[in-house]
């Protein structure tokens, strides 16, 4: 059976019309876990759970043990369920892979085998072992991929979630939460729960969001880049100090900061060449991150290509210095901010 959609999986669960194999994976780990729980709960039934339901940690169990559970008949029930979380296919040896392939091909009609990845990230197109497993799973059962939700979808979900808890949240304010916390659904739902608990009922205002929502690394470093470009020395060093206080890795901070400048450079060169702001998305990975290009256009409006090139050269030099472990990493980052501030200052006074 080919890959099915989330809505099709819902129908399988609602109708208790199950395939013998399900493989749930994807970037959105909250949804992987959510649907795995719903699927398992419905498939295992309520009769003699100790006999008709087995759960395994795929990182520590052998294929033989999984096979024994899958092949066992249900006890006084029409079917049984076997669930395997985070199956370590990439770590399996050739003979174990062959056993897994044989197991998939011979799943009894009385067993629903659910293999899901609530923490493990994979690339079914590039990882050879996963590619083989994926082909077998798709041929015998159902595979379901859970991609990140788009920003409009997340905004709608947050507004709906707030309403269910007796609060009001505008689409603009929901977008602000996403800008601060990123697009991980579990993180966003945690932040919404916190905001609703604080407000009780009524409107979740921008000021409440600014006070309570925890900014992720990308959002904080984006604020850092804006402070640098605006020549706000105290704010820039204040953000850098906070990042060190929160034990963020300098290499990670530099990577995000470099991405902000690269986005601006790509947009600038695209526009100068007569293309649209979204042209870089055709050549680089901006899937579900197109907003970065529109942000970059706004931030780079008054910046020259020469200034962005000089900034990128500086970022590259610091990247080399950090990765070669030359000197104090904090001092290296503080010098970088000073250099970027000077470059931005020259641009404003030119």
C-alpha angles and dihedrals in degrees: 000000000000123000112294129212129246091255091052090051089052089056091051090053097043093049095039086231102144137185115218092244135037126181114191119188143137146110096291099076094176091063092044090057094039096054093039089058093048092046094047093046092054097039097050094054122198103275117105096336093184089064102031102046130054126173124196137189101230093208094063107030130085125234091242091060092049091047092052091055093045094049095047114102120243117258113241091331138095094241145004133211131227118189125195119187121202098355107202098225093156090058096050121110122231095265092049090049089053090050090050091050091049091048092053091049093051106041107148117243088241095061131078109200114197116192113181139167111218093165110008118094118209141172108220091191098053107027104083098208093045090046090057093046092047092053092051093045092050092049095051104029144355128302121197125192120201110202125187113280117249117250093254090052091049092048090052092047093050093048091050092046091051091050091052088056093050097259135117121231124174122217089245092054091045088054089052091055090051092048089054101040105028129233101296104126097211091052092048093049090050090052091047091051090052093048094048092048090052096046096040092196135347131049124348098219130204090249091055090048091050091050100045112025114094112228118226123228094266093052093047093048090047087056087050092054091048091051091050094049091047092050093241097153099176093046093048094052091042091057092046090050090051091051091054091045088055090051095243112170111252090222090056092047090050092049093054092043091050090050090057091054092043090053090052092048093049092049092046094051091044093053093044089053091055098258130124125264090256095055093101089061088068092059105030137041107276097135107155088353100084089122087075089067094052089047090049091051091054094046095045099047095106097032125101125227089239091056092050091049091051090049091050091051089053092049091050092052091051091046089056091047094050095047093047089051094233113161134337109331095215093050089047091055093045090053090049092055090048091051093048091048091052092049090050091046092053089051092053094048096042 
